[in-house]
Amino acid sequence: MYRFLIILCCFIFTFLGCVKEQEKAVAFITVTSPAGFPQPKVFVNFYIASNNIRKGSVDTTLQTDIYGHCEYVRYQECFLDVLALKQSDKDSTKTLAGSISIRMIPGETVSKTIVIR
């Protein structure tokens, strides 16, 4: 019985030691005003706009922090469109927006700035 447990433990430790952690693809987005001021509480939507890819395969919305930053992590390579939206502080009927496209590659960090107007 003990031999079986020892062999099982050796197998488990060997197997777990060989498992490689999957690399992350990180998008670090900063949202600013045209004057360069960080924009907090902006909704940032990451999505794929393609007729060849199933809709909704990537559709994530995050909100920027007080420094205008948000971070999105994936484990597969992809091209994403990023849309930033914020209701105007001066006119509640107006929405400020900006967009970019990014390529996410596992093991790399993409840092981009979106200017909302």
CNS distance restraints for C-alpha pairs under 8 A (distance, minus, plus):
assign (resid   1 and name CA) (resid   5 and name CA) 6.54 0.50 0.50
assign (resid   2 and name CA) (resid   6 and name CA) 6.12 0.50 0.50
assign (resid   3 and name CA) (resid   7 and name CA) 6.08 0.50 0.50
assign (resid   4 and name CA) (resid   8 and name CA) 5.99 0.50 0.50
assign (resid   5 and name CA) (resid   9 and name CA) 6.02 0.50 0.50
assign (resid   6 and name CA) (resid  10 and name CA) 6.16 0.50 0.50
assign (resid   7 and name CA) (resid  11 and name CA) 6.11 0.50 0.50
assign (resid   8 and name CA) (resid  12 and name CA) 6.17 0.50 0.50
assign (resid   9 and name CA) (resid  13 and name CA) 6.14 0.50 0.50
assign (resid  10 and name CA) (resid  14 and name CA) 6.01 0.50 0.50
assign (resid  11 and name CA) (resid  15 and name CA) 6.01 0.50 0.50
assign (resid  12 and name CA) (resid  16 and name CA) 6.00 0.50 0.50
assign (resid  13 and name CA) (resid  17 and name CA) 5.94 0.50 0.50
assign (resid  14 and name CA) (resid  18 and name CA) 6.42 0.50 0.50
assign (resid  15 and name CA) (resid  19 and name CA) 6.61 0.50 0.50
assign (resid  22 and name CA) (resid  75 and name CA) 6.98 0.50 0.50
assign (resid  23 and name CA) (resid  75 and name CA) 6.35 0.50 0.50
assign (resid  23 and name CA) (resid 106 and name CA) 5.28 0.50 0.50
assign (resid  23 and name CA) (resid 107 and name CA) 5.14 0.50 0.50
assign (resid  24 and name CA) (resid  73 and name CA) 6.42 0.50 0.50
assign (resid  24 and name CA) (resid  74 and name CA) 5.89 0.50 0.50
assign (resid  24 and name CA) (resid  75 and name CA) 4.90 0.50 0.50
assign (resid  24 and name CA) (resid  76 and name CA) 7.81 0.50 0.50
assign (resid  24 and name CA) (resid 105 and name CA) 7.94 0.50 0.50
assign (resid  24 and name CA) (resid 106 and name CA) 4.89 0.50 0.50
assign (resid  24 and name CA) (resid 107 and name CA) 5.40 0.50 0.50
assign (resid  24 and name CA) (resid 108 and name CA) 7.27 0.50 0.50
assign (resid  25 and name CA) (resid  73 and name CA) 5.68 0.50 0.50
assign (resid  25 and name CA) (resid  74 and name CA) 5.18 0.50 0.50
assign (resid  25 and name CA) (resid  75 and name CA) 5.67 0.50 0.50
assign (resid  25 and name CA) (resid  76 and name CA) 7.06 0.50 0.50
assign (resid  25 and name CA) (resid  77 and name CA) 7.28 0.50 0.50
assign (resid  25 and name CA) (resid 104 and name CA) 5.57 0.50 0.50
assign (resid  25 and name CA) (resid 105 and name CA) 5.19 0.50 0.50
assign (resid  25 and name CA) (resid 106 and name CA) 4.08 0.50 0.50
assign (resid  25 and name CA) (resid 107 and name CA) 5.56 0.50 0.50
assign (resid  25 and name CA) (resid 108 and name CA) 5.44 0.50 0.50
assign (resid  25 and name CA) (resid 109 and name CA) 6.06 0.50 0.50
assign (resid  26 and name CA) (resid  71 and name CA) 6.90 0.50 0.50
assign (resid  26 and name CA) (resid  72 and name CA) 5.75 0.50 0.50
assign (resid  26 and name CA) (resid  73 and name CA) 4.61 0.50 0.50
assign (resid  26 and name CA) (resid  74 and name CA) 6.55 0.50 0.50
assign (resid  26 and name CA) (resid 104 and name CA) 6.87 0.50 0.50
assign (resid  26 and name CA) (resid 105 and name CA) 7.97 0.50 0.50
assign (resid  26 and name CA) (resid 106 and name CA) 7.71 0.50 0.50
assign (resid  26 and name CA) (resid 107 and name CA) 7.98 0.50 0.50
assign (resid  26 and name CA) (resid 108 and name CA) 6.46 0.50 0.50
assign (resid  26 and name CA) (resid 109 and name CA) 4.59 0.50 0.50
assign (resid  26 and name CA) (resid 110 and name CA) 6.18 0.50 0.50
assign (resid  27 and name CA) (resid  71 and name CA) 5.62 0.50 0.50
assign (resid  27 and name CA) (resid  72 and name CA) 5.10 0.50 0.50
assign (resid  27 and name CA) (resid  73 and name CA) 6.42 0.50 0.50
assign (resid  27 and name CA) (resid 104 and name CA) 6.98 0.50 0.50
assign (resid  27 and name CA) (resid 109 and name CA) 5.74 0.50 0.50
assign (resid  27 and name CA) (resid 110 and name CA) 4.77 0.50 0.50
assign (resid  27 and name CA) (resid 111 and name CA) 6.02 0.50 0.50
assign (resid  27 and name CA) (resid 112 and name CA) 7.75 0.50 0.50
assign (resid  28 and name CA) (resid  69 and name CA) 7.12 0.50 0.50
assign (resid  28 and name CA) (resid  70 and name CA) 6.06 0.50 0.50
assign (resid  28 and name CA) (resid  71 and name CA) 4.61 0.50 0.50
assign (resid  28 and name CA) (resid  72 and name CA) 6.64 0.50 0.50
assign (resid  28 and name CA) (resid 109 and name CA) 7.01 0.50 0.50
assign (resid  28 and name CA) (resid 110 and name CA) 5.98 0.50 0.50
assign (resid  28 and name CA) (resid 111 and name CA) 4.67 0.50 0.50
assign (resid  28 and name CA) (resid 112 and name CA) 6.49 0.50 0.50
assign (resid  29 and name CA) (resid  69 and name CA) 5.64 0.50 0.50
assign (resid  29 and name CA) (resid  70 and name CA) 5.40 0.50 0.50
assign (resid  29 and name CA) (resid  71 and name CA) 6.20 0.50 0.50
assign (resid  29 and name CA) (resid 111 and name CA) 5.86 0.50 0.50
assign (resid  29 and name CA) (resid 112 and name CA) 5.14 0.50 0.50
assign (resid  29 and name CA) (resid 113 and name CA) 5.73 0.50 0.50
assign (resid  29 and name CA) (resid 114 and name CA) 7.25 0.50 0.50
assign (resid  30 and name CA) (resid  38 and name CA) 7.41 0.50 0.50
assign (resid  30 and name CA) (resid  64 and name CA) 7.88 0.50 0.50
assign (resid  30 and name CA) (resid  67 and name CA) 7.97 0.50 0.50
assign (resid  30 and name CA) (resid  68 and name CA) 5.34 0.50 0.50
assign (resid  30 and name CA) (resid  69 and name CA) 4.52 0.50 0.50
assign (resid  30 and name CA) (resid  70 and name CA) 6.68 0.50 0.50
assign (resid  30 and name CA) (resid 111 and name CA) 7.81 0.50 0.50
assign (resid  30 and name CA) (resid 112 and name CA) 6.34 0.50 0.50
assign (resid  30 and name CA) (resid 113 and name CA) 4.64 0.50 0.50
assign (resid  30 and name CA) (resid 114 and name CA) 6.21 0.50 0.50
assign (resid  31 and name CA) (resid  38 and name CA) 5.97 0.50 0.50
assign (resid  31 and name CA) (resid  39 and name CA) 5.60 0.50 0.50
assign (resid  31 and name CA) (resid  40 and name CA) 7.90 0.50 0.50
assign (resid  31 and name CA) (resid  42 and name CA) 7.58 0.50 0.50
assign (resid  31 and name CA) (resid  64 and name CA) 7.59 0.50 0.50
assign (resid  31 and name CA) (resid  68 and name CA) 5.05 0.50 0.50
assign (resid  31 and name CA) (resid  69 and name CA) 6.50 0.50 0.50
assign (resid  31 and name CA) (resid  84 and name CA) 7.51 0.50 0.50
assign (resid  31 and name CA) (resid 113 and name CA) 5.69 0.50 0.50
assign (resid  31 and name CA) (resid 114 and name CA) 4.81 0.50 0.50
assign (resid  31 and name CA) (resid 115 and name CA) 5.86 0.50 0.50
assign (resid  31 and name CA) (resid 116 and name CA) 7.04 0.50 0.50
assign (resid  32 and name CA) (resid  36 and name CA) 5.26 0.50 0.50
assign (resid  32 and name CA) (resid  37 and name CA) 5.17 0.50 0.50
assign (resid  32 and name CA) (resid  38 and name CA) 4.39 0.50 0.50
assign (resid  32 and name CA) (resid  39 and name CA) 5.16 0.50 0.50
assign (resid  32 and name CA) (resid  68 and name CA) 6.67 0.50 0.50
assign (resid  32 and name CA) (resid 113 and name CA) 7.16 0.50 0.50
assign (resid  32 and name CA) (resid 114 and name CA) 6.31 0.50 0.50
assign (resid  32 and name CA) (resid 115 and name CA) 4.97 0.50 0.50
assign (resid  32 and name CA) (resid 116 and name CA) 6.39 0.50 0.50
assign (resid  33 and name CA) (resid  37 and name CA) 5.22 0.50 0.50
assign (resid  33 and name CA) (resid  38 and name CA) 6.51 0.50 0.50
assign (resid  33 and name CA) (resid  39 and name CA) 6.53 0.50 0.50
assign (resid  33 and name CA) (resid 115 and name CA) 5.50 0.50 0.50
assign (resid  33 and name CA) (resid 116 and name CA) 5.58 0.50 0.50
assign (resid  33 and name CA) (resid 117 and name CA) 6.86 0.50 0.50
assign (resid  34 and name CA) (resid 115 and name CA) 5.88 0.50 0.50
assign (resid  34 and name CA) (resid 116 and name CA) 6.78 0.50 0.50
assign (resid  34 and name CA) (resid 117 and name CA) 6.66 0.50 0.50
assign (resid  36 and name CA) (resid 115 and name CA) 7.88 0.50 0.50
assign (resid  38 and name CA) (resid  66 and name CA) 7.66 0.50 0.50
assign (resid  38 and name CA) (resid  67 and name CA) 5.54 0.50 0.50
assign (resid  38 and name CA) (resid  68 and name CA) 4.70 0.50 0.50
assign (resid  39 and name CA) (resid  64 and name CA) 7.45 0.50 0.50
assign (resid  39 and name CA) (resid  66 and name CA) 7.19 0.50 0.50
assign (resid  39 and name CA) (resid  67 and name CA) 6.81 0.50 0.50
assign (resid  39 and name CA) (resid  68 and name CA) 4.58 0.50 0.50
assign (resid  40 and name CA) (resid  63 and name CA) 7.91 0.50 0.50
assign (resid  40 and name CA) (resid  64 and name CA) 5.35 0.50 0.50
assign (resid  40 and name CA) (resid  65 and name CA) 5.29 0.50 0.50
assign (resid  40 and name CA) (resid  66 and name CA) 4.56 0.50 0.50
assign (resid  40 and name CA) (resid  67 and name CA) 6.12 0.50 0.50
assign (resid  40 and name CA) (resid  68 and name CA) 4.69 0.50 0.50
assign (resid  40 and name CA) (resid  69 and name CA) 7.74 0.50 0.50
assign (resid  41 and name CA) (resid  63 and name CA) 5.54 0.50 0.50
assign (resid  41 and name CA) (resid  64 and name CA) 5.07 0.50 0.50
assign (resid  41 and name CA) (resid  65 and name CA) 6.20 0.50 0.50
assign (resid  41 and name CA) (resid  66 and name CA) 7.13 0.50 0.50
assign (resid  41 and name CA) (resid  68 and name CA) 7.45 0.50 0.50
assign (resid  41 and name CA) (resid  86 and name CA) 7.54 0.50 0.50
assign (resid  42 and name CA) (resid  63 and name CA) 5.39 0.50 0.50
assign (resid  42 and name CA) (resid  64 and name CA) 5.32 0.50 0.50
assign (resid  42 and name CA) (resid  68 and name CA) 7.49 0.50 0.50
assign (resid  42 and name CA) (resid  84 and name CA) 6.45 0.50 0.50
assign (resid  42 and name CA) (resid  85 and name CA) 5.83 0.50 0.50
assign (resid  42 and name CA) (resid  86 and name CA) 5.07 0.50 0.50
assign (resid  43 and name CA) (resid  61 and name CA) 6.47 0.50 0.50
assign (resid  43 and name CA) (resid  62 and name CA) 5.80 0.50 0.50
assign (resid  43 and name CA) (resid  63 and name CA) 4.61 0.50 0.50
assign (resid  43 and name CA) (resid  64 and name CA) 6.73 0.50 0.50
assign (resid  43 and name CA) (resid  84 and name CA) 5.62 0.50 0.50
assign (resid  43 and name CA) (resid  85 and name CA) 5.27 0.50 0.50
assign (resid  43 and name CA) (resid  86 and name CA) 6.41 0.50 0.50
assign (resid  44 and name CA) (resid  61 and name CA) 5.43 0.50 0.50
assign (resid  44 and name CA) (resid  62 and name CA) 5.20 0.50 0.50
assign (resid  44 and name CA) (resid  63 and name CA) 5.86 0.50 0.50
assign (resid  44 and name CA) (resid  64 and name CA) 7.25 0.50 0.50
assign (resid  44 and name CA) (resid  70 and name CA) 7.92 0.50 0.50
assign (resid  44 and name CA) (resid  82 and name CA) 6.74 0.50 0.50
assign (resid  44 and name CA) (resid  83 and name CA) 5.61 0.50 0.50
assign (resid  44 and name CA) (resid  84 and name CA) 4.38 0.50 0.50
assign (resid  44 and name CA) (resid  85 and name CA) 6.52 0.50 0.50
assign (resid  45 and name CA) (resid  59 and name CA) 6.93 0.50 0.50
assign (resid  45 and name CA) (resid  60 and name CA) 5.63 0.50 0.50
assign (resid  45 and name CA) (resid  61 and name CA) 4.20 0.50 0.50
assign (resid  45 and name CA) (resid  62 and name CA) 6.43 0.50 0.50
assign (resid  45 and name CA) (resid  82 and name CA) 5.57 0.50 0.50
assign (resid  45 and name CA) (resid  83 and name CA) 5.12 0.50 0.50
assign (resid  45 and name CA) (resid  84 and name CA) 6.38 0.50 0.50
assign (resid  46 and name CA) (resid  58 and name CA) 6.99 0.50 0.50
assign (resid  46 and name CA) (resid  59 and name CA) 5.67 0.50 0.50
assign (resid  46 and name CA) (resid  60 and name CA) 5.20 0.50 0.50
assign (resid  46 and name CA) (resid  61 and name CA) 6.23 0.50 0.50
assign (resid  46 and name CA) (resid  80 and name CA) 6.34 0.50 0.50
assign (resid  46 and name CA) (resid  81 and name CA) 5.92 0.50 0.50
assign (resid  46 and name CA) (resid  82 and name CA) 4.73 0.50 0.50
assign (resid  46 and name CA) (resid  83 and name CA) 6.75 0.50 0.50
assign (resid  47 and name CA) (resid  56 and name CA) 7.63 0.50 0.50
assign (resid  47 and name CA) (resid  58 and name CA) 5.11 0.50 0.50
assign (resid  47 and name CA) (resid  59 and name CA) 4.57 0.50 0.50
assign (resid  47 and name CA) (resid  60 and name CA) 6.65 0.50 0.50
assign (resid  47 and name CA) (resid  80 and name CA) 5.59 0.50 0.50
assign (resid  47 and name CA) (resid  81 and name CA) 5.41 0.50 0.50
assign (resid  47 and name CA) (resid  82 and name CA) 6.49 0.50 0.50
assign (resid  48 and name CA) (resid  53 and name CA) 7.62 0.50 0.50
assign (resid  48 and name CA) (resid  55 and name CA) 7.43 0.50 0.50
assign (resid  48 and name CA) (resid  56 and name CA) 7.79 0.50 0.50
assign (resid  48 and name CA) (resid  57 and name CA) 7.49 0.50 0.50
assign (resid  48 and name CA) (resid  58 and name CA) 6.05 0.50 0.50
assign (resid  48 and name CA) (resid  59 and name CA) 7.29 0.50 0.50
assign (resid  48 and name CA) (resid  79 and name CA) 7.08 0.50 0.50
assign (resid  48 and name CA) (resid  80 and name CA) 5.13 0.50 0.50
assign (resid  48 and name CA) (resid  81 and name CA) 5.84 0.50 0.50
assign (resid  49 and name CA) (resid  55 and name CA) 7.89 0.50 0.50
assign (resid  49 and name CA) (resid  80 and name CA) 7.54 0.50 0.50
assign (resid  49 and name CA) (resid  81 and name CA) 6.70 0.50 0.50
assign (resid  50 and name CA) (resid  55 and name CA) 7.90 0.50 0.50
assign (resid  53 and name CA) (resid  57 and name CA) 7.51 0.50 0.50
assign (resid  62 and name CA) (resid  70 and name CA) 6.91 0.50 0.50
assign (resid  63 and name CA) (resid  70 and name CA) 6.59 0.50 0.50
assign (resid  64 and name CA) (resid  68 and name CA) 4.99 0.50 0.50
assign (resid  64 and name CA) (resid  69 and name CA) 4.90 0.50 0.50
assign (resid  64 and name CA) (resid  70 and name CA) 4.90 0.50 0.50
assign (resid  65 and name CA) (resid  69 and name CA) 5.47 0.50 0.50
assign (resid  65 and name CA) (resid  70 and name CA) 6.61 0.50 0.50
assign (resid  74 and name CA) (resid 104 and name CA) 7.80 0.50 0.50
assign (resid  74 and name CA) (resid 106 and name CA) 7.68 0.50 0.50
assign (resid  75 and name CA) (resid 106 and name CA) 5.97 0.50 0.50
assign (resid  76 and name CA) (resid 104 and name CA) 7.67 0.50 0.50
assign (resid  76 and name CA) (resid 105 and name CA) 6.95 0.50 0.50
assign (resid  76 and name CA) (resid 106 and name CA) 6.23 0.50 0.50
assign (resid  77 and name CA) (resid 103 and name CA) 7.38 0.50 0.50
assign (resid  77 and name CA) (resid 104 and name CA) 5.31 0.50 0.50
assign (resid  77 and name CA) (resid 105 and name CA) 4.62 0.50 0.50
assign (resid  77 and name CA) (resid 106 and name CA) 6.08 0.50 0.50
assign (resid  78 and name CA) (resid 103 and name CA) 5.80 0.50 0.50
assign (resid  78 and name CA) (resid 104 and name CA) 5.35 0.50 0.50
assign (resid  78 and name CA) (resid 105 and name CA) 6.96 0.50 0.50
assign (resid  79 and name CA) (resid 101 and name CA) 7.16 0.50 0.50
assign (resid  79 and name CA) (resid 102 and name CA) 5.70 0.50 0.50
assign (resid  79 and name CA) (resid 103 and name CA) 4.37 0.50 0.50
assign (resid  79 and name CA) (resid 104 and name CA) 6.23 0.50 0.50
assign (resid  80 and name CA) (resid 101 and name CA) 5.67 0.50 0.50
assign (resid  80 and name CA) (resid 102 and name CA) 5.34 0.50 0.50
assign (resid  80 and name CA) (resid 103 and name CA) 6.29 0.50 0.50
assign (resid  80 and name CA) (resid 104 and name CA) 7.59 0.50 0.50
assign (resid  81 and name CA) (resid  99 and name CA) 7.26 0.50 0.50
assign (resid  81 and name CA) (resid 100 and name CA) 5.98 0.50 0.50
assign (resid  81 and name CA) (resid 101 and name CA) 4.37 0.50 0.50
assign (resid  81 and name CA) (resid 102 and name CA) 6.38 0.50 0.50
assign (resid  82 and name CA) (resid  99 and name CA) 5.45 0.50 0.50
assign (resid  82 and name CA) (resid 100 and name CA) 5.31 0.50 0.50
assign (resid  82 and name CA) (resid 101 and name CA) 5.90 0.50 0.50
assign (resid  82 and name CA) (resid 102 and name CA) 7.50 0.50 0.50
assign (resid  83 and name CA) (resid  97 and name CA) 7.20 0.50 0.50
assign (resid  83 and name CA) (resid  98 and name CA) 5.97 0.50 0.50
assign (resid  83 and name CA) (resid  99 and name CA) 4.41 0.50 0.50
assign (resid  83 and name CA) (resid 100 and name CA) 6.78 0.50 0.50
assign (resid  84 and name CA) (resid  97 and name CA) 5.48 0.50 0.50
assign (resid  84 and name CA) (resid  98 and name CA) 5.28 0.50 0.50
assign (resid  84 and name CA) (resid  99 and name CA) 6.05 0.50 0.50
assign (resid  84 and name CA) (resid 114 and name CA) 7.25 0.50 0.50
assign (resid  84 and name CA) (resid 116 and name CA) 7.02 0.50 0.50
assign (resid  85 and name CA) (resid  95 and name CA) 6.74 0.50 0.50
assign (resid  85 and name CA) (resid  96 and name CA) 5.73 0.50 0.50
assign (resid  85 and name CA) (resid  97 and name CA) 4.64 0.50 0.50
assign (resid  85 and name CA) (resid  98 and name CA) 6.91 0.50 0.50
assign (resid  85 and name CA) (resid 116 and name CA) 7.47 0.50 0.50
assign (resid  86 and name CA) (resid  95 and name CA) 5.67 0.50 0.50
assign (resid  86 and name CA) (resid  96 and name CA) 5.13 0.50 0.50
assign (resid  86 and name CA) (resid  97 and name CA) 6.53 0.50 0.50
assign (resid  87 and name CA) (resid  91 and name CA) 7.91 0.50 0.50
assign (resid  87 and name CA) (resid  92 and name CA) 6.19 0.50 0.50
assign (resid  87 and name CA) (resid  93 and name CA) 7.53 0.50 0.50
assign (resid  87 and name CA) (resid  94 and name CA) 6.15 0.50 0.50
assign (resid  87 and name CA) (resid  95 and name CA) 4.44 0.50 0.50
assign (resid  87 and name CA) (resid  96 and name CA) 5.95 0.50 0.50
assign (resid  88 and name CA) (resid  92 and name CA) 5.64 0.50 0.50
assign (resid  88 and name CA) (resid  93 and name CA) 7.48 0.50 0.50
assign (resid  88 and name CA) (resid  94 and name CA) 5.52 0.50 0.50
assign (resid  88 and name CA) (resid  95 and name CA) 5.48 0.50 0.50
assign (resid  88 and name CA) (resid  96 and name CA) 5.99 0.50 0.50
assign (resid  96 and name CA) (resid 116 and name CA) 5.57 0.50 0.50
assign (resid  96 and name CA) (resid 117 and name CA) 5.05 0.50 0.50
assign (resid  97 and name CA) (resid 115 and name CA) 7.83 0.50 0.50
assign (resid  97 and name CA) (resid 116 and name CA) 4.66 0.50 0.50
assign (resid  97 and name CA) (resid 117 and name CA) 5.63 0.50 0.50
assign (resid  98 and name CA) (resid 114 and name CA) 5.90 0.50 0.50
assign (resid  98 and name CA) (resid 115 and name CA) 5.68 0.50 0.50
assign (resid  98 and name CA) (resid 116 and name CA) 4.46 0.50 0.50
assign (resid  98 and name CA) (resid 117 and name CA) 6.60 0.50 0.50
assign (resid  99 and name CA) (resid 114 and name CA) 6.27 0.50 0.50
assign (resid  99 and name CA) (resid 115 and name CA) 7.88 0.50 0.50
assign (resid  99 and name CA) (resid 116 and name CA) 7.97 0.50 0.50
assign (resid 100 and name CA) (resid 114 and name CA) 6.79 0.50 0.50
assign (resid 102 and name CA) (resid 110 and name CA) 7.61 0.50 0.50
assign (resid 103 and name CA) (resid 110 and name CA) 7.71 0.50 0.50
assign (resid 104 and name CA) (resid 108 and name CA) 7.33 0.50 0.50
assign (resid 104 and name CA) (resid 109 and name CA) 7.57 0.50 0.50
assign (resid 104 and name CA) (resid 110 and name CA) 6.84 0.50 0.50
assign (resid 105 and name CA) (resid 109 and name CA) 7.76 0.50 0.50
